[in-house]
Amino acid sequence: CLMIHRHYEGVAKALKRSDRKHEVKVTWDDSLSLPITDPAARTAIFLVGGSRGLGMHALQWAMKNFAGQFVNYVFVSVGEVDKQSFDSERSIVSLQTRIDNSLNYFTSYCASRGLPSASYRAFGADPLEELEHLMTAEVLKNHPNNVSFASKLVFRNENLATRQLHNHMPLAMQRKLSLIGHELIVVPVEVEE
């Protein structure tokens, strides 16, 4: 247990370094909003979590490798409501605020560059189930001409622990979306250990 705890602490520190490396400091008006102009137009959908740096890495990777191919940019995030979140109303409001701030960061970044954007959010005890429901019930129906992107941590010195202990949500969503005819590209982000 101590080794697992120590591993997670090390990864948390590495993610903070990664955030500093990839996150773009807000130099734009973060209240800007350019709504989606044509929902049927080519849309890039980004599954973003708690790390702005990882989400920004995926966004900039897609903009570089798919230059000029997307008209709209959509950001999707799911907050995990666990036992601690139910302890107080303040915990739930804090989670909602954190998710909203993160989504606003991405949509206002796009708006500052003249790119129409939108965001979707959900909350639940099973993030994968909530994400799948949100994607199929709303996001994909509202933006049928799409390609989705998600970041996945990659460890240079991968071992059994890193394979077992880390989030496999991007790969699970890739599988679920491919079964219904939609693409999800997993963007690797190396964790500097």
Secondary structure, DSSP 8 states (H G I E B T S, - for coil): -HHHHHHHHHHHHHHHHHHHHH-----S-TT-----S-TTS-EEEEE--S-HHHHHHHHHHHHHHTTT--SEEEEEEEEE--GGGGG-HHHHHHHHHHHHHHHHHHHHHHHHTT--EEEEEEEES-HHHHHHHHIIIIIHHH--SEEEEEEEEEETT--HHHHHHS--HHHHHHHHHHHTT--EEEEEEEE--
